[in-house]
Amino acid sequence: MAVTLSREEYVRFKALGEPDEYPKSTTLAGAELRVRGYDATEERLNYLVKQGRVRPKREGRVYGWRERDIDQAAALLDEALAYGPEAQLNRLLDLDFGQREEALHAAWAKLAEEFPGQLPAKPVLDYFVLHIHPPRLTRLGQVEYVLCQDVRRELEARQAAQRR
């Protein structure tokens, strides 16, 4: 069980299969790490560089963070249990972040079939209620996303208006 997203899961779920452009600035490297579930402030990343634990290539006055640098920082942050709110939620509830994202994207795809052309490409978490089924006996924990009824009514109203 991983409380944070791996690089592959990040590309699949958050970047929707489109790889980011590298190298990234420290600011953008921190943003990627936060999306993946880490508490990665610029200060914390600069401290890792100052300690020599991560060595992004310096490009002029700024660092150029490549994928391997970001993944190395992720490993160090994981070792230090430096998690952001998403990963803390996963840790406390014994959830796998990748599984949560898989369930969200499956619910979004199902919703997109029901309401074609009405949804943005990236899932909107606020449209759903997260149901958590904790692990018990021999069954692993599971998550599912259920569409909020007020969102359903709004989408149905938009769909009806488009048909007129």
N, C-alpha and C positions, 0 to 999 in steps of 0.2 A: 504494500500500500504506500503510495507516494502522496504526501500532503501538498506537494508543489508540482508544477508542470515541467516535464522534460522539454528539451529543445524540440523534439519531434511533435509532442503534443501542443506546444506553443505554436508551431508553424501550422499544424493541422486545424486547431480550434480557434486560436486568436488571430492569426494572420490569414486564416481561411485558405491555406495552401500556398499563399504568395510569400516567398521569402523576403525578409527585410533586407535593406541595403546596409552593408558593412564596409568599412568600419563605422562604428557609431561613436558619438561623443559620450562623455561620462554621463551626461544628463539622459541621453537616449538609452544607454546601457542600463542605467538605473530604472528607467521606465519599463524596459523589457523585463527586467528581473522582478519588478513589482507586479507586473501582469502575471508572471509565472508564480507569484505567491511569496516572494521574499521581501523583507524589510530592507530595501536597498536604497539608502539615501546617497546623494552625491558625496557627502562627507564620509560615509562608511566606505564607499568605493575608493575614494581618495586615500583613506587610511590604509586600505589593503594594498594600494599601490605604494604608499610611503613605506610600509613594512616590507615590501618586496615579495609579497605573497601572490600578487597578480602583476603581470608585466605587459600591459598593453603598449603597443608601439606609440611613441610620441610623434605627433605630427605638428610641428611648429610649437605653439603654446598649449595645445590640447592633446589628449590621448585619443588614439584610434582603437576602439574596442572591437575586436573580431569575435566571431562566435566562440572560439576556444577560450578567449579571455573571459567572456561573459559566463560560459559554462564553468570555468575554474572559480570565478567569484561565486557562482551559485553553489558549488560544492562547499566552499568555505562558509558561506552563509548558512547552508544546511547543517554543517558541522556545529556551528554556533547556535543553532535553533533560532536564527534571526528570520522569523516569519512575519508576513503581513497578516491582515485580518482574514483573508480568504484561507490561507494555509492554517491559521490558528483554528478557524472553524473546522476545517478538515481534520486537524489533529485532535481537537476536543471530541468530535463526533465520530472519530475513527472512519473517515471517508477518504476515498481516493479522488484527488482533484481531476485526474483524467477521466474517471468514471462519471464524475459530476458533469464535466464538459460534454462527454459522449451523450449522456441523457438529455442535456439541454439542447444539443444540436439535433438529436432525434426528435424531440418535441417540436423544435422549430421547423424541421423538415415536414413533419406531419401537419403543422399549422399552415405552412406555405402551400401545401397541396390543397388544403381546405379553403384558403383565401389567396388564390394566385394573384401575383402582381401587387399585393397590398402591403407587403412586409419588406423591411430593409434586408440587405444581405446578411448582416451580422445579427445574431439573436439578441433580443432585448430581454434581459433577465427580469425586469419589472413586470412583464406580461404574465409571469408564472408564480405559483406558490411551490416551494420546494418541499416535497414529502420525503422524509428520511425513514427508512425501514432498517433499524439497527441489526447488527449480526446477532443471530441466536442459534443455539444448537450447532448444526453443521452448515447452516446457511450464512453466506457472507452478507454484509450490509448492502443495501441497495438504495438508490435515490431515483426519484421520478419528478418531473415537472408537470404540474397541472395548470392549465390556462385559467386565469382569473375570469370570473363570470362577467365583470364589468368590461373587461377587454374584449371578450367574446361578443357582447352586445354591440360594442363600438365597431368591431370589425364587420359584424353582420349588417349594421346600419350603413356602413360605407359600401359594402358589397351591393346592397339593395339600391343605394343611390346611384351606383355606377351602371346598374342594369336599366335604369329609367332613361 
